[in-house]
Amino acid sequence: MKTLKLTFAGLFLAAAISPASEVPSAEHVKWMKDLGAQMGAIRKGTDVAKNATDMQATLKLVGAYWKTRNSEVATKACGMSFKGAAAVAAAGDDKEKMMAGMKMIGGGCKGCHDPHREKISDTEYKIK
């Protein structure tokens, strides 16, 4: 009986301290797809300034989402990507400024995905 109680206590403690994964909302999925499309267009050189400006608008929504969830890491990462998108939008033909902005965007994306993205399949992710 004592072993059973200890087992349940251990399971309860593990469940309490392990982060739960959740299915992202439809709007969050849309934002991530929009950001992916915008990043892809920028990499291809298609309407770079427009896509970078659109990316900023999308990142404002994503940043507000993570702020309500009290994730300082995600909010900071989103801000980094936002600054990178602003740099890309303003870079014009300056390839160095463009690359610096792209690095900021990528760093911000990674800074959020590493702690908050759980891969479920090749096409599905959950928020952790």
CNS distance restraints for C-alpha pairs under 8 A (distance, minus, plus):
assign (resid   1 and name CA) (resid   5 and name CA) 6.34 0.50 0.50
assign (resid   2 and name CA) (resid   6 and name CA) 6.23 0.50 0.50
assign (resid   3 and name CA) (resid   7 and name CA) 6.07 0.50 0.50
assign (resid   4 and name CA) (resid   8 and name CA) 6.27 0.50 0.50
assign (resid   5 and name CA) (resid   9 and name CA) 6.06 0.50 0.50
assign (resid   6 and name CA) (resid  10 and name CA) 6.05 0.50 0.50
assign (resid   7 and name CA) (resid  11 and name CA) 6.22 0.50 0.50
assign (resid   8 and name CA) (resid  12 and name CA) 6.02 0.50 0.50
assign (resid   9 and name CA) (resid  13 and name CA) 6.13 0.50 0.50
assign (resid  10 and name CA) (resid  14 and name CA) 6.10 0.50 0.50
assign (resid  11 and name CA) (resid  15 and name CA) 6.11 0.50 0.50
assign (resid  12 and name CA) (resid  16 and name CA) 6.11 0.50 0.50
assign (resid  13 and name CA) (resid  17 and name CA) 6.28 0.50 0.50
assign (resid  14 and name CA) (resid  18 and name CA) 5.93 0.50 0.50
assign (resid  15 and name CA) (resid  19 and name CA) 7.94 0.50 0.50
assign (resid  19 and name CA) (resid 128 and name CA) 6.34 0.50 0.50
assign (resid  20 and name CA) (resid 128 and name CA) 6.04 0.50 0.50
assign (resid  21 and name CA) (resid 118 and name CA) 7.55 0.50 0.50
assign (resid  21 and name CA) (resid 126 and name CA) 5.97 0.50 0.50
assign (resid  21 and name CA) (resid 127 and name CA) 5.44 0.50 0.50
assign (resid  21 and name CA) (resid 128 and name CA) 4.38 0.50 0.50
assign (resid  22 and name CA) (resid 126 and name CA) 5.47 0.50 0.50
assign (resid  22 and name CA) (resid 127 and name CA) 5.25 0.50 0.50
assign (resid  22 and name CA) (resid 128 and name CA) 6.46 0.50 0.50
assign (resid  23 and name CA) (resid 125 and name CA) 7.62 0.50 0.50
assign (resid  23 and name CA) (resid 126 and name CA) 5.00 0.50 0.50
assign (resid  23 and name CA) (resid 127 and name CA) 6.29 0.50 0.50
assign (resid  24 and name CA) (resid  28 and name CA) 6.04 0.50 0.50
assign (resid  24 and name CA) (resid  29 and name CA) 6.42 0.50 0.50
assign (resid  24 and name CA) (resid 125 and name CA) 7.94 0.50 0.50
assign (resid  24 and name CA) (resid 126 and name CA) 6.00 0.50 0.50
assign (resid  24 and name CA) (resid 127 and name CA) 5.97 0.50 0.50
assign (resid  25 and name CA) (resid  29 and name CA) 6.36 0.50 0.50
assign (resid  26 and name CA) (resid  30 and name CA) 6.19 0.50 0.50
assign (resid  27 and name CA) (resid  31 and name CA) 6.19 0.50 0.50
assign (resid  28 and name CA) (resid  32 and name CA) 6.26 0.50 0.50
assign (resid  28 and name CA) (resid  62 and name CA) 7.36 0.50 0.50
assign (resid  29 and name CA) (resid  33 and name CA) 6.22 0.50 0.50
assign (resid  30 and name CA) (resid  34 and name CA) 6.02 0.50 0.50
assign (resid  31 and name CA) (resid  35 and name CA) 6.10 0.50 0.50
assign (resid  31 and name CA) (resid  58 and name CA) 6.30 0.50 0.50
assign (resid  31 and name CA) (resid  61 and name CA) 7.93 0.50 0.50
assign (resid  31 and name CA) (resid  62 and name CA) 7.05 0.50 0.50
assign (resid  32 and name CA) (resid  36 and name CA) 6.15 0.50 0.50
assign (resid  33 and name CA) (resid  37 and name CA) 6.17 0.50 0.50
assign (resid  34 and name CA) (resid  38 and name CA) 6.07 0.50 0.50
assign (resid  34 and name CA) (resid  55 and name CA) 7.86 0.50 0.50
assign (resid  34 and name CA) (resid  58 and name CA) 7.47 0.50 0.50
assign (resid  35 and name CA) (resid  39 and name CA) 5.99 0.50 0.50
assign (resid  35 and name CA) (resid  55 and name CA) 6.08 0.50 0.50
assign (resid  35 and name CA) (resid  58 and name CA) 7.00 0.50 0.50
assign (resid  35 and name CA) (resid  59 and name CA) 7.99 0.50 0.50
assign (resid  36 and name CA) (resid  40 and name CA) 6.05 0.50 0.50
assign (resid  37 and name CA) (resid  41 and name CA) 6.15 0.50 0.50
assign (resid  38 and name CA) (resid  42 and name CA) 6.21 0.50 0.50
assign (resid  38 and name CA) (resid  51 and name CA) 5.26 0.50 0.50
assign (resid  38 and name CA) (resid  52 and name CA) 7.02 0.50 0.50
assign (resid  38 and name CA) (resid  54 and name CA) 7.41 0.50 0.50
assign (resid  38 and name CA) (resid  55 and name CA) 6.25 0.50 0.50
assign (resid  39 and name CA) (resid  43 and name CA) 6.18 0.50 0.50
assign (resid  39 and name CA) (resid  51 and name CA) 7.58 0.50 0.50
assign (resid  39 and name CA) (resid  52 and name CA) 7.90 0.50 0.50
assign (resid  39 and name CA) (resid  55 and name CA) 7.91 0.50 0.50
assign (resid  40 and name CA) (resid  44 and name CA) 6.29 0.50 0.50
assign (resid  41 and name CA) (resid  45 and name CA) 6.17 0.50 0.50
assign (resid  41 and name CA) (resid  46 and name CA) 5.07 0.50 0.50
assign (resid  41 and name CA) (resid  47 and name CA) 7.17 0.50 0.50
assign (resid  41 and name CA) (resid  48 and name CA) 6.98 0.50 0.50
assign (resid  41 and name CA) (resid  51 and name CA) 6.92 0.50 0.50
assign (resid  42 and name CA) (resid  46 and name CA) 5.78 0.50 0.50
assign (resid  42 and name CA) (resid  47 and name CA) 7.04 0.50 0.50
assign (resid  42 and name CA) (resid  48 and name CA) 4.88 0.50 0.50
assign (resid  42 and name CA) (resid  51 and name CA) 6.46 0.50 0.50
assign (resid  42 and name CA) (resid  52 and name CA) 7.17 0.50 0.50
assign (resid  46 and name CA) (resid  51 and name CA) 7.93 0.50 0.50
assign (resid  47 and name CA) (resid  51 and name CA) 6.04 0.50 0.50
assign (resid  48 and name CA) (resid  52 and name CA) 5.99 0.50 0.50
assign (resid  48 and name CA) (resid  88 and name CA) 7.56 0.50 0.50
assign (resid  48 and name CA) (resid  89 and name CA) 6.80 0.50 0.50
assign (resid  49 and name CA) (resid  53 and name CA) 6.10 0.50 0.50
assign (resid  49 and name CA) (resid  88 and name CA) 6.90 0.50 0.50
assign (resid  49 and name CA) (resid  89 and name CA) 4.28 0.50 0.50
assign (resid  49 and name CA) (resid  90 and name CA) 7.17 0.50 0.50
assign (resid  49 and name CA) (resid  92 and name CA) 7.64 0.50 0.50
assign (resid  50 and name CA) (resid  54 and name CA) 6.07 0.50 0.50
assign (resid  50 and name CA) (resid  89 and name CA) 7.24 0.50 0.50
assign (resid  51 and name CA) (resid  55 and name CA) 5.94 0.50 0.50
assign (resid  51 and name CA) (resid  89 and name CA) 7.96 0.50 0.50
assign (resid  52 and name CA) (resid  56 and name CA) 6.35 0.50 0.50
assign (resid  52 and name CA) (resid  85 and name CA) 5.01 0.50 0.50
assign (resid  52 and name CA) (resid  86 and name CA) 6.73 0.50 0.50
assign (resid  52 and name CA) (resid  88 and name CA) 6.22 0.50 0.50
assign (resid  52 and name CA) (resid  89 and name CA) 5.16 0.50 0.50
assign (resid  53 and name CA) (resid  57 and name CA) 6.59 0.50 0.50
assign (resid  53 and name CA) (resid  85 and name CA) 6.86 0.50 0.50
assign (resid  53 and name CA) (resid  86 and name CA) 6.93 0.50 0.50
assign (resid  53 and name CA) (resid  89 and name CA) 6.14 0.50 0.50
assign (resid  54 and name CA) (resid  58 and name CA) 6.33 0.50 0.50
assign (resid  55 and name CA) (resid  59 and name CA) 6.00 0.50 0.50
assign (resid  55 and name CA) (resid  82 and name CA) 7.57 0.50 0.50
assign (resid  55 and name CA) (resid  85 and name CA) 6.50 0.50 0.50
assign (resid  56 and name CA) (resid  60 and name CA) 6.26 0.50 0.50
assign (resid  56 and name CA) (resid  82 and name CA) 5.40 0.50 0.50
assign (resid  56 and name CA) (resid  85 and name CA) 6.04 0.50 0.50
assign (resid  56 and name CA) (resid  86 and name CA) 6.96 0.50 0.50
assign (resid  57 and name CA) (resid  61 and name CA) 6.85 0.50 0.50
assign (resid  58 and name CA) (resid  62 and name CA) 6.39 0.50 0.50
assign (resid  59 and name CA) (resid  63 and name CA) 5.80 0.50 0.50
assign (resid  59 and name CA) (resid  78 and name CA) 6.39 0.50 0.50
assign (resid  59 and name CA) (resid  79 and name CA) 7.88 0.50 0.50
assign (resid  59 and name CA) (resid  81 and name CA) 7.53 0.50 0.50
assign (resid  59 and name CA) (resid  82 and name CA) 6.13 0.50 0.50
assign (resid  60 and name CA) (resid  64 and name CA) 6.18 0.50 0.50
assign (resid  60 and name CA) (resid  82 and name CA) 7.72 0.50 0.50
assign (resid  61 and name CA) (resid  65 and name CA) 6.25 0.50 0.50
assign (resid  62 and name CA) (resid  66 and name CA) 6.38 0.50 0.50
assign (resid  62 and name CA) (resid  78 and name CA) 7.20 0.50 0.50
assign (resid  63 and name CA) (resid  67 and name CA) 6.06 0.50 0.50
assign (resid  63 and name CA) (resid  74 and name CA) 7.54 0.50 0.50
assign (resid  63 and name CA) (resid  75 and name CA) 5.42 0.50 0.50
assign (resid  63 and name CA) (resid  78 and name CA) 5.60 0.50 0.50
assign (resid  63 and name CA) (resid  79 and name CA) 7.18 0.50 0.50
assign (resid  64 and name CA) (resid  68 and name CA) 6.36 0.50 0.50
assign (resid  64 and name CA) (resid  75 and name CA) 7.87 0.50 0.50
assign (resid  65 and name CA) (resid  69 and name CA) 6.67 0.50 0.50
assign (resid  66 and name CA) (resid  70 and name CA) 6.35 0.50 0.50
assign (resid  66 and name CA) (resid  71 and name CA) 5.72 0.50 0.50
assign (resid  66 and name CA) (resid  72 and name CA) 7.95 0.50 0.50
assign (resid  66 and name CA) (resid  74 and name CA) 6.14 0.50 0.50
assign (resid  66 and name CA) (resid  75 and name CA) 5.74 0.50 0.50
assign (resid  67 and name CA) (resid  71 and name CA) 6.08 0.50 0.50
assign (resid  67 and name CA) (resid  72 and name CA) 7.23 0.50 0.50
assign (resid  67 and name CA) (resid  74 and name CA) 7.97 0.50 0.50
assign (resid  67 and name CA) (resid  75 and name CA) 5.89 0.50 0.50
assign (resid  71 and name CA) (resid  75 and name CA) 6.10 0.50 0.50
assign (resid  72 and name CA) (resid  76 and name CA) 5.97 0.50 0.50
assign (resid  73 and name CA) (resid  77 and name CA) 6.11 0.50 0.50
assign (resid  73 and name CA) (resid 111 and name CA) 7.33 0.50 0.50
assign (resid  73 and name CA) (resid 112 and name CA) 6.75 0.50 0.50
assign (resid  74 and name CA) (resid  78 and name CA) 6.01 0.50 0.50
assign (resid  74 and name CA) (resid 111 and name CA) 7.04 0.50 0.50
assign (resid  74 and name CA) (resid 112 and name CA) 4.86 0.50 0.50
assign (resid  74 and name CA) (resid 116 and name CA) 7.83 0.50 0.50
assign (resid  75 and name CA) (resid  79 and name CA) 6.25 0.50 0.50
assign (resid  76 and name CA) (resid  80 and name CA) 6.33 0.50 0.50
assign (resid  76 and name CA) (resid 108 and name CA) 7.83 0.50 0.50
assign (resid  77 and name CA) (resid  81 and name CA) 6.40 0.50 0.50
assign (resid  77 and name CA) (resid 107 and name CA) 7.51 0.50 0.50
assign (resid  77 and name CA) (resid 108 and name CA) 4.23 0.50 0.50
assign (resid  77 and name CA) (resid 109 and name CA) 6.65 0.50 0.50
assign (resid  77 and name CA) (resid 110 and name CA) 7.95 0.50 0.50
assign (resid  77 and name CA) (resid 111 and name CA) 5.34 0.50 0.50
assign (resid  77 and name CA) (resid 112 and name CA) 5.71 0.50 0.50
assign (resid  78 and name CA) (resid  82 and name CA) 6.12 0.50 0.50
assign (resid  78 and name CA) (resid 108 and name CA) 5.75 0.50 0.50
assign (resid  78 and name CA) (resid 109 and name CA) 7.17 0.50 0.50
assign (resid  78 and name CA) (resid 112 and name CA) 7.39 0.50 0.50
assign (resid  79 and name CA) (resid  83 and name CA) 6.23 0.50 0.50
assign (resid  79 and name CA) (resid 108 and name CA) 7.40 0.50 0.50
assign (resid  80 and name CA) (resid  84 and name CA) 6.22 0.50 0.50
assign (resid  80 and name CA) (resid 104 and name CA) 5.96 0.50 0.50
assign (resid  80 and name CA) (resid 105 and name CA) 6.55 0.50 0.50
assign (resid  80 and name CA) (resid 107 and name CA) 7.45 0.50 0.50
assign (resid  80 and name CA) (resid 108 and name CA) 5.15 0.50 0.50
assign (resid  81 and name CA) (resid  85 and name CA) 6.11 0.50 0.50
assign (resid  81 and name CA) (resid 104 and name CA) 5.63 0.50 0.50
assign (resid  81 and name CA) (resid 105 and name CA) 3.92 0.50 0.50
assign (resid  81 and name CA) (resid 106 and name CA) 7.04 0.50 0.50
assign (resid  81 and name CA) (resid 107 and name CA) 7.19 0.50 0.50
assign (resid  81 and name CA) (resid 108 and name CA) 4.70 0.50 0.50
assign (resid  81 and name CA) (resid 109 and name CA) 6.69 0.50 0.50
assign (resid  82 and name CA) (resid  86 and name CA) 6.23 0.50 0.50
assign (resid  82 and name CA) (resid 105 and name CA) 7.08 0.50 0.50
assign (resid  83 and name CA) (resid  87 and name CA) 6.21 0.50 0.50
assign (resid  83 and name CA) (resid 101 and name CA) 7.43 0.50 0.50
assign (resid  83 and name CA) (resid 104 and name CA) 7.23 0.50 0.50
assign (resid  83 and name CA) (resid 105 and name CA) 7.68 0.50 0.50
assign (resid  84 and name CA) (resid  88 and name CA) 6.21 0.50 0.50
assign (resid  84 and name CA) (resid 100 and name CA) 7.38 0.50 0.50
assign (resid  84 and name CA) (resid 101 and name CA) 4.01 0.50 0.50
assign (resid  84 and name CA) (resid 102 and name CA) 6.10 0.50 0.50
assign (resid  84 and name CA) (resid 103 and name CA) 7.28 0.50 0.50
assign (resid  84 and name CA) (resid 104 and name CA) 4.70 0.50 0.50
assign (resid  84 and name CA) (resid 105 and name CA) 4.93 0.50 0.50
assign (resid  85 and name CA) (resid  89 and name CA) 6.09 0.50 0.50
assign (resid  85 and name CA) (resid 101 and name CA) 6.18 0.50 0.50
assign (resid  85 and name CA) (resid 102 and name CA) 7.34 0.50 0.50
assign (resid  85 and name CA) (resid 104 and name CA) 7.97 0.50 0.50
assign (resid  85 and name CA) (resid 105 and name CA) 6.42 0.50 0.50
assign (resid  86 and name CA) (resid  90 and name CA) 6.23 0.50 0.50
assign (resid  86 and name CA) (resid 101 and name CA) 7.52 0.50 0.50
assign (resid  87 and name CA) (resid  91 and name CA) 5.88 0.50 0.50
assign (resid  87 and name CA) (resid  97 and name CA) 6.74 0.50 0.50
assign (resid  87 and name CA) (resid  98 and name CA) 6.84 0.50 0.50
assign (resid  87 and name CA) (resid 100 and name CA) 7.70 0.50 0.50
assign (resid  87 and name CA) (resid 101 and name CA) 5.02 0.50 0.50
assign (resid  88 and name CA) (resid  92 and name CA) 7.62 0.50 0.50
assign (resid  88 and name CA) (resid  97 and name CA) 6.90 0.50 0.50
assign (resid  88 and name CA) (resid  98 and name CA) 4.96 0.50 0.50
assign (resid  88 and name CA) (resid  99 and name CA) 7.87 0.50 0.50
assign (resid  88 and name CA) (resid 101 and name CA) 5.11 0.50 0.50
assign (resid  88 and name CA) (resid 102 and name CA) 6.84 0.50 0.50
assign (resid  91 and name CA) (resid  95 and name CA) 7.36 0.50 0.50
assign (resid  91 and name CA) (resid  97 and name CA) 5.40 0.50 0.50
assign (resid  91 and name CA) (resid  98 and name CA) 5.43 0.50 0.50
assign (resid  92 and name CA) (resid  98 and name CA) 7.79 0.50 0.50
assign (resid  93 and name CA) (resid  98 and name CA) 7.97 0.50 0.50
assign (resid  94 and name CA) (resid  98 and name CA) 6.25 0.50 0.50
assign (resid  95 and name CA) (resid  99 and name CA) 6.07 0.50 0.50
assign (resid  96 and name CA) (resid 100 and name CA) 6.17 0.50 0.50
assign (resid  97 and name CA) (resid 101 and name CA) 6.15 0.50 0.50
assign (resid  98 and name CA) (resid 102 and name CA) 6.16 0.50 0.50
assign (resid  99 and name CA) (resid 103 and name CA) 6.15 0.50 0.50
assign (resid 100 and name CA) (resid 104 and name CA) 6.40 0.50 0.50
assign (resid 101 and name CA) (resid 105 and name CA) 6.29 0.50 0.50
assign (resid 102 and name CA) (resid 106 and name CA) 6.15 0.50 0.50
assign (resid 103 and name CA) (resid 107 and name CA) 5.93 0.50 0.50
assign (resid 104 and name CA) (resid 108 and name CA) 6.07 0.50 0.50
assign (resid 105 and name CA) (resid 109 and name CA) 6.22 0.50 0.50
assign (resid 106 and name CA) (resid 110 and name CA) 6.14 0.50 0.50
assign (resid 107 and name CA) (resid 111 and name CA) 5.88 0.50 0.50
assign (resid 108 and name CA) (resid 112 and name CA) 6.43 0.50 0.50
assign (resid 109 and name CA) (resid 113 and name CA) 6.02 0.50 0.50
assign (resid 110 and name CA) (resid 114 and name CA) 5.75 0.50 0.50
assign (resid 111 and name CA) (resid 115 and name CA) 7.26 0.50 0.50
assign (resid 112 and name CA) (resid 116 and name CA) 5.90 0.50 0.50
assign (resid 112 and name CA) (resid 117 and name CA) 7.58 0.50 0.50
assign (resid 113 and name CA) (resid 117 and name CA) 4.78 0.50 0.50
assign (resid 115 and name CA) (resid 128 and name CA) 7.27 0.50 0.50
assign (resid 116 and name CA) (resid 127 and name CA) 5.42 0.50 0.50
assign (resid 116 and name CA) (resid 128 and name CA) 4.70 0.50 0.50
assign (resid 117 and name CA) (resid 125 and name CA) 6.40 0.50 0.50
assign (resid 117 and name CA) (resid 126 and name CA) 5.93 0.50 0.50
assign (resid 117 and name CA) (resid 127 and name CA) 5.06 0.50 0.50
assign (resid 117 and name CA) (resid 128 and name CA) 5.85 0.50 0.50
assign (resid 118 and name CA) (resid 125 and name CA) 5.41 0.50 0.50
assign (resid 118 and name CA) (resid 126 and name CA) 5.07 0.50 0.50
assign (resid 118 and name CA) (resid 127 and name CA) 6.11 0.50 0.50
assign (resid 118 and name CA) (resid 128 and name CA) 6.28 0.50 0.50
assign (resid 119 and name CA) (resid 124 and name CA) 6.30 0.50 0.50
assign (resid 119 and name CA) (resid 125 and name CA) 4.55 0.50 0.50
assign (resid 119 and name CA) (resid 126 and name CA) 6.53 0.50 0.50
assign (resid 120 and name CA) (resid 124 and name CA) 5.33 0.50 0.50
assign (resid 120 and name CA) (resid 125 and name CA) 5.18 0.50 0.50
assign (resid 120 and name CA) (resid 126 and name CA) 6.79 0.50 0.50
assign (resid 121 and name CA) (resid 125 and name CA) 6.97 0.50 0.50
